[in-house]
Amino acid sequence: MGNINFTDKFKRKAVAHCVERGYSTSEVSQRLGISTHSLYAWQKRFSGLKGLAVDNRDAEIRHLKRELARVTEERDILKKPPRISPGMPSEIGVYRRASFAIFCSGDVPLSACPPERLL
């Protein structure tokens, strides 16, 4: 048999089938028509490239975990009701309530009830 020279791109794709997609080495070698020995050698040769991809994923996972923690903390802060100290004016305006009988009688106009501040 003659020696067939495969390109690095072909070798990397064959290794990717085994590593990233989860196919067995024997299955990939049969489909591509190469020996399992060659495929194992290519995996050993290109294993350093796999390490770089794993490092990038780990860095991205750490970054996303930090961002998730920050966003979760912000959400929890916004869920808590605000604390209003006594003597601190509130910005919420309310109207005085008239008794139901007076209000229904039409004797008291709505403009006669000035707003007051909720403390």
C-alpha positions in Angstrom: 0.0 0.0 0.0 1.2 3.5 -0.8 1.5 6.2 1.8 -1.4 8.7 1.6 -0.6 12.2 3.0 -3.6 13.7 4.7 -3.8 17.5 5.3 -3.7 18.9 8.8 -7.3 20.1 8.3 -8.5 16.6 7.5 -6.7 15.2 10.5 -8.1 17.9 12.9 -11.6 17.2 11.6 -11.1 13.4 12.2 -9.9 14.1 15.7 -12.9 16.4 16.3 -15.3 13.7 15.4 -13.8 11.6 18.2 -13.3 14.3 20.8 -16.1 16.8 20.4 -18.8 14.7 18.8 -18.2 11.6 20.9 -17.9 9.0 18.1 -15.6 6.0 18.8 -12.2 5.9 17.3 -12.9 2.6 15.5 -16.1 4.0 14.0 -14.4 7.1 12.7 -11.5 5.2 11.3 -13.8 2.8 9.4 -15.9 5.6 8.0 -12.9 7.6 6.8 -11.0 4.6 5.6 -7.9 5.2 7.8 -6.2 2.9 10.4 -7.1 3.3 14.0 -3.3 3.6 14.7 -3.2 6.7 12.6 -6.2 8.2 14.3 -4.7 7.6 17.7 -1.5 9.2 16.6 -3.4 12.3 15.3 -5.3 12.5 18.6 -2.0 12.5 20.5 -0.5 15.1 18.2 -3.5 17.5 18.3 -4.3 17.0 22.0 -2.5 20.3 22.8 -5.1 22.1 20.8 -7.9 20.5 22.7 -6.3 21.8 26.0 -6.5 25.4 24.6 -10.2 25.0 23.9 -10.9 23.6 27.3 -9.0 26.5 28.9 -11.1 29.0 27.0 -14.3 27.3 28.1 -13.1 27.3 31.7 -12.4 31.0 31.5 -15.8 31.7 29.9 -17.5 29.6 32.6 -15.8 31.5 35.4 -16.7 34.8 33.8 -20.4 33.7 33.4 -20.5 32.5 37.0 -19.3 35.9 38.3 -21.8 37.7 36.1 -24.6 35.5 37.3 -23.7 36.1 40.9 -23.7 39.9 40.3 -27.0 39.8 38.5 -28.6 37.6 41.2 -27.4 40.0 43.9 -28.9 43.0 42.0 -32.2 41.1 41.6 -32.3 40.3 45.3 -31.6 43.9 46.3 -34.5 45.1 44.1 -36.9 42.5 45.5 -36.4 43.8 49.1 -38.8 46.6 50.1 -37.1 50.0 50.6 -36.4 51.0 54.2 -37.8 54.4 55.1 -36.5 56.0 58.3 -38.8 58.0 60.4 -38.5 61.7 59.5 -37.5 60.9 56.0 -40.1 62.3 53.6 -41.7 60.0 51.1 -42.4 60.9 47.5 -45.8 59.1 47.5 -48.8 61.4 47.5 -52.1 60.2 48.9 -55.5 61.8 49.3 -57.5 62.1 52.4 -60.4 59.7 52.6 -63.9 61.0 53.1 -66.5 58.8 54.6 -68.4 56.8 52.1 -71.7 58.6 52.8 -70.2 62.1 52.3 -68.4 61.1 49.2 -71.5 59.5 47.6 -73.7 62.5 48.5 -71.7 64.7 46.2 -71.4 67.5 48.8 -67.6 67.3 48.8 -65.8 68.0 45.5 -62.7 66.0 44.8 -60.6 69.2 44.5 -61.4 70.1 48.1 -59.3 67.2 49.3 -55.7 68.4 49.2 -53.0 65.8 48.9 -50.9 64.9 51.9 -47.5 63.3 52.1 -47.0 59.8 53.4 -44.2 59.5 55.8 
